[in-house]
C-alpha cells in the first residue's frame, strides 16, 4: 500500500519536472523521450521498465559498460540525467502498476543470466525489483555480481517497513552526494 501511495504522490508532484525532462531529451536528440527496457521482475518474469532515454536510439541493447564505445553513445542531456538519477523517474509508473516496488533488488537486464542464476539460487529472484535497494546504497556500480547478490540476500533476510524507509532515506543521500555512480 505504501508503494502505491508514495509512487502516485511522486508522479503527481514530479509531473512538471518529468515533462521538462522529456522535452529536454526530445530537443537534445532524435527519438522518444522514454526508453522501455526489458528487465527481469519478480520470479524471473520479464517486464518492460520505463526510463528516460539517455543514449542515442541506434545503441545496441547492452549495459553501458559492455559497449565498446558506451560513453560516446550517451547523449548530452543523458549524462546529466544519469549523474542525477533523473532517468529513473518513470519507474514510479512501474511501481503503480505492480511490476516494481520502491525498494528491492534492481531489475536485471534481460541478458544478465549470470546475475539471475545467482538471484534464483539465493531466493532473491522471488522479490519484486525496486527503484532502489540495499545493494544500490552499498556500492551500486562498484559492486561485483557476487557482492550484489550477497547484499540482496541480506535485504531479503532483513526486509521490513522500517528497513525500507531507511533505504529510501539513504538513497536520497547517495543521489545527492553522487557516490558510487560510474555511468
Order of alpha helices (4+ residues) and beta strands (2+ residues): alpha-beta-beta-alpha-alpha-alpha-beta-alpha-beta-alpha-alpha-alpha
